[in-house]
Amino acid sequence: MTLGGIVALILIFIFVGILVSYLLRVISQLVHVSFTLGTIIAGVRAIASQIETVPETVASVNND
């Protein structure tokens, strides 16, 4: 293998390593965003379940 081939392989390995590093950062951020969105959805569902009883209560108060 020539010197040019060895240099090309080294540069390719460096380039692939940099790409892997950036992709791992993106994956990390996406996992964090997914966790945050899951927390928000759980909170919205909790609020929605607490509000569901309001129409039933209002109807019973109006009947009284």
TAZI-V770181 format. One record per residue. N is the residue number from 0. RES is the residue in one small letter. PHI is phi in radians with two decimals (NA if undefined). Layout:
BEGIN
{{N & RES & PHI} {N & RES & PHI}}
END
This chain:
BEGIN
{{0 & m & NA} {1 & t & -1.45} {2 & l & -1.10} {3 & g & -1.12} {4 & g & -1.16} {5 & i & -1.16} {6 & v & -1.10} {7 & a & -1.09} {8 & l & -1.10} {9 & i & -1.10} {10 & l & -1.13} {11 & i & -1.14} {12 & f & -1.10} {13 & i & -1.13} {14 & f & -1.08} {15 & v & -1.13} {16 & g & -1.08} {17 & i & -1.12} {18 & l & -1.08} {19 & v & -1.08} {20 & s & -1.06} {21 & y & -1.13} {22 & l & -1.14} {23 & l & -1.15} {24 & r & -1.12} {25 & v & -1.10} {26 & i & -1.07} {27 & s & -1.06} {28 & q & -1.15} {29 & l & -1.16} {30 & v & -1.12} {31 & h & -1.12} {32 & v & -1.11} {33 & s & -1.08} {34 & f & -1.11} {35 & t & -1.12} {36 & l & -1.13} {37 & g & -1.10} {38 & t & -1.14} {39 & i & -1.12} {40 & i & -1.10} {41 & a & -1.09} {42 & g & -1.13} {43 & v & -1.13} {44 & r & -1.14} {45 & a & -1.13} {46 & i & -1.11} {47 & a & -1.10} {48 & s & -1.23} {49 & q & -1.32} {50 & i & -1.45} {51 & e & -1.00} {52 & t & -1.37} {53 & v & -1.07} {54 & p & -1.06} {55 & e & -1.14} {56 & t & -1.16} {57 & v & -1.12} {58 & a & -1.11} {59 & s & -1.21} {60 & v & -1.21} {61 & n & -1.16} {62 & n & -1.19} {63 & d & -1.28}}
END
